[in-house]
Amino acid sequence: MSKIYVGNLPFSADEQAVRTLFSQHGAVDSVALIMDRDTGRPRGFAFVEMANADAARAMQALNGSDFGGRPLKVNEALLTI
């Protein structure tokens, strides 16, 4: 599995919209839309988990693509410990 960072999402995007977008490139295991804990509104980024081959295709196809009038930033999420 690969975890993908998806940035510059429009604030109107919901988890289902992100799942639908990424499912065009393979099976989506999970979508986590990050919310602001004070306001409860989306912060404009999410994490998507997909199989490695599907994730590579999705990152290549979607990075820089337009989604809701904004160019997406899509790359592998870096895990820090």
N, C-alpha and C positions, 0 to 999 in steps of 0.2 A: 504494500500500500504506500501511496505517496500522499502527503498533505500539501495542498496548493494554497498559496496566499492570493486572494483576489482583492485588489485595491481600486479605489476611485469609483466605487459603486454609487449610483444615484441613491439618494436617501429614501426614495420611494420603493426601492427594490426589497422584495421579501425572500424568504428562504426558498419558496416554491419557484420563483422566477430564476433564481441562481441555479437551482437544481435542473430546471428545464433547459437552461442555456448549456450547462456542462454535460447533460445527458445526451446531447447531440454527438458527443465525442466518446461515449462509453458509459459504463455503469457507474453511477455515483453512489458511494457508500454512505457518506454523510455530508451535511452542510451545516456550518455554524456561522450564523450572521451575528456579528458582534454588536451589542447594544450598549448605549450609555447608561450606566447604573443610576445616575441621578435623574435623567429625563425619560428613560425608557425608550428613546428613539435610536434608530440605527446609526452607527458611527461611520458608515461608508466603506466597511471592509468585511471580508468573510474568509473562512477556511473551508475548503472542499477536500474530501478524501476520495480517491479513486485508485484503481489498480495502476501499477507503474506505467504500463504501455498506454493505457487510456489517458493517464495524467500527462504524459509527454505530448500526446497528440493535442489534448485540450490546451496545454500551455502554449504550444506553438501556434495553434489556430486562433486563440482568443486574446493573447497579449496585444494590446494596442487597438483591439477592435472596439467599435462603438456599441455601447449598451446604455440605453436611456439618455442618449446625447452626451455621454462621457466616455473617453478612451480608457478601457480597462488596463490595469497593471496586474498581470498574471504571471506568477513564478513559483518555484518550489519554496515552501515555507522552511525557514531556517529554525531549527530547534536549538535552544540554548538551555543549558542546565546550570 
